[in-house]
Amino acid sequence: MTTAVAEDYAGLVSRTLAYGADAFIVALLTGGSATVFSMIASVVGPWARDLGDLVVSSYLIFLPSIMAVYCALFWLLAGRTPGMAVLGLRVVRVDGSRLHWLAALLRAVLLAYFPIGALWLIVDRKYQGLPDKVARTTVIRVEPSGRGEVAPEGRIAR
């Protein structure tokens, strides 16, 4: 595997935009689901209405957990989330290989519950935030190949 050089690491702006896009997607999906559940529960009966109120009120408590699962699954399966795909970013291990499940889950939980730790990337020469340091990952930029596909993980985009 090829290791990334300094210009291949994704910086603060692109990573923040990708995370913001993913947070918007998660908030939209979970908010929509909670709203639909609440509307259905209000029609079913009083016991379901109480359950609907509980689900809607616990929405903000479980949102970071849902975000962590969302990110971990996408990183594990595709190496990036939809927000990262739009911006041409990919999460890899520091040696350039794919993430394994423990690193993806650890990075996702730290990023969801302690997002301020990601700001360490401002002072790090490899642009690694605290979640990256703990999970031994980095975020790189990838360029599309000629057929609308992303370049293979072993080949780092320049």
C-alpha positions as CSV (number, residue, x, y, z in Angstrom):
1,M,0.0,0.0,0.0
2,T,1.1,3.5,-0.7
3,T,1.2,6.0,2.2
4,A,-0.2,9.4,1.7
5,V,1.9,12.5,1.3
6,A,1.1,15.9,2.8
7,E,-1.1,17.2,0.0
8,D,-3.3,14.1,0.1
9,Y,-4.6,14.7,3.6
10,A,-8.1,16.3,3.8
11,G,-8.2,19.6,5.8
12,L,-10.6,21.2,8.2
13,V,-12.9,22.8,5.6
14,S,-13.6,19.7,3.5
15,R,-14.0,17.5,6.5
16,T,-16.3,19.9,8.3
17,L,-18.5,20.3,5.2
18,A,-18.7,16.5,4.8
19,Y,-19.6,16.0,8.5
20,G,-22.2,18.7,8.3
21,A,-23.8,17.1,5.2
22,D,-23.9,13.7,7.0
23,A,-25.3,15.3,10.2
24,F,-28.0,16.9,8.0
25,I,-28.9,13.6,6.4
26,V,-29.1,11.8,9.8
27,A,-31.1,14.6,11.3
28,L,-33.5,14.7,8.4
29,L,-34.0,10.9,8.4
30,T,-34.4,10.5,12.1
31,G,-36.5,13.6,12.5
32,G,-38.8,12.5,9.6
33,S,-39.0,9.0,11.2
34,A,-39.9,10.4,14.6
35,T,-42.5,12.7,13.0
36,V,-44.1,9.8,11.0
37,F,-44.1,7.6,14.1
38,S,-45.7,10.3,16.2
39,M,-48.4,10.9,13.6
40,I,-49.2,7.2,13.3
41,A,-49.2,6.9,17.1
42,S,-51.7,9.8,17.5
43,V,-54.2,8.0,15.3
44,V,-53.8,4.5,16.9
45,G,-54.8,5.4,20.4
46,P,-53.8,7.0,23.7
47,W,-51.3,4.3,24.7
48,A,-49.5,4.7,21.3
49,R,-49.7,8.5,21.7
50,D,-47.7,8.2,24.9
51,L,-45.2,6.0,23.2
52,G,-45.0,8.5,20.3
53,D,-44.3,11.3,22.8
54,L,-41.5,9.2,24.4
55,V,-39.9,8.5,21.0
56,V,-40.0,12.2,19.9
57,S,-38.7,13.4,23.2
58,S,-35.8,11.0,23.2
59,Y,-34.9,11.9,19.7
60,L,-32.1,14.3,20.8
61,I,-30.7,11.9,23.3
62,F,-30.2,9.1,20.7
63,L,-29.1,11.3,17.8
64,P,-25.4,11.0,18.5
65,S,-25.7,7.3,18.7
66,I,-27.5,7.2,15.4
67,M,-24.8,9.4,13.9
68,A,-22.1,7.1,15.2
69,V,-23.8,4.0,13.8
70,Y,-24.4,5.8,10.4
71,C,-20.7,6.8,10.1
72,A,-19.3,3.5,11.3
73,L,-21.4,1.5,8.9
74,F,-20.5,3.7,5.9
75,W,-16.8,3.8,6.8
76,L,-16.7,0.1,7.2
77,L,-18.6,-0.8,4.0
78,A,-17.5,2.0,1.6
79,G,-14.6,3.8,3.3
80,R,-16.6,7.0,3.4
81,T,-20.0,8.5,4.1
82,P,-22.2,10.1,1.5
83,G,-21.0,13.6,2.6
84,M,-17.4,12.5,2.2
85,A,-18.2,10.9,-1.2
86,V,-19.5,14.2,-2.5
87,L,-16.3,16.0,-1.5
88,G,-13.9,13.2,-2.7
89,L,-12.8,12.1,0.8
90,R,-12.0,8.7,2.2
91,V,-11.1,7.3,5.7
92,V,-8.2,4.9,5.7
93,R,-5.9,3.5,8.2
94,V,-2.6,5.3,8.6
95,D,-0.9,2.6,6.4
96,G,-3.4,3.3,3.6
97,S,-5.5,0.1,4.0
98,R,-9.2,-0.2,4.7
99,L,-10.7,0.3,8.1
100,H,-11.6,-2.7,10.2
101,W,-14.8,-2.7,12.3
102,L,-13.2,-1.7,15.7
103,A,-11.4,1.3,14.2
104,A,-14.6,2.5,12.4
105,L,-16.7,2.1,15.5
106,L,-14.2,3.8,17.8
107,R,-13.6,6.7,15.4
108,A,-17.4,7.1,15.0
109,V,-18.2,7.1,18.7
110,L,-15.5,9.6,19.5
111,L,-16.5,11.9,16.6
112,A,-20.2,11.7,17.6
113,Y,-19.8,12.3,21.3
114,F,-16.6,14.4,21.4
115,P,-16.6,16.3,18.1
116,I,-14.4,19.1,19.5
117,G,-11.5,16.5,19.6
118,A,-11.5,16.6,15.8
119,L,-10.1,20.1,15.9
120,W,-6.7,18.7,16.8
121,L,-6.3,18.3,13.0
122,I,-5.6,22.0,12.8
123,V,-2.2,21.6,14.5
124,D,-1.3,18.1,13.3
125,R,0.9,17.7,10.3
126,K,-1.1,14.7,9.0
127,Y,-4.4,16.5,9.7
128,Q,-5.4,13.9,12.2
129,G,-8.0,14.8,14.9
130,L,-8.3,13.0,18.2
131,P,-10.6,10.4,16.8
132,D,-8.1,9.7,14.0
133,K,-5.2,9.4,16.5
134,V,-7.1,7.0,18.7
135,A,-8.4,4.8,15.8
136,R,-5.1,5.1,13.8
137,T,-6.9,6.5,10.8
138,T,-6.6,9.5,8.5
139,V,-8.8,11.2,5.9
140,I,-7.4,11.5,2.5
141,R,-8.6,13.1,-0.8
142,V,-9.2,10.8,-3.7
143,E,-9.8,11.7,-7.3
144,P,-12.3,10.1,-9.6
145,S,-10.9,7.8,-12.3
146,G,-11.9,8.3,-15.9
147,R,-15.1,6.1,-15.7
148,G,-16.8,7.9,-12.8
149,E,-15.3,5.6,-10.2
150,V,-13.1,6.4,-7.3
151,A,-9.4,5.5,-7.6
152,P,-8.5,2.3,-5.8
153,E,-7.5,2.6,-2.1
154,G,-3.9,1.6,-2.7
155,R,-3.5,4.5,-5.2
156,I,-3.5,7.8,-3.4
157,A,-4.8,10.7,-5.4
158,R,-2.5,13.6,-6.1
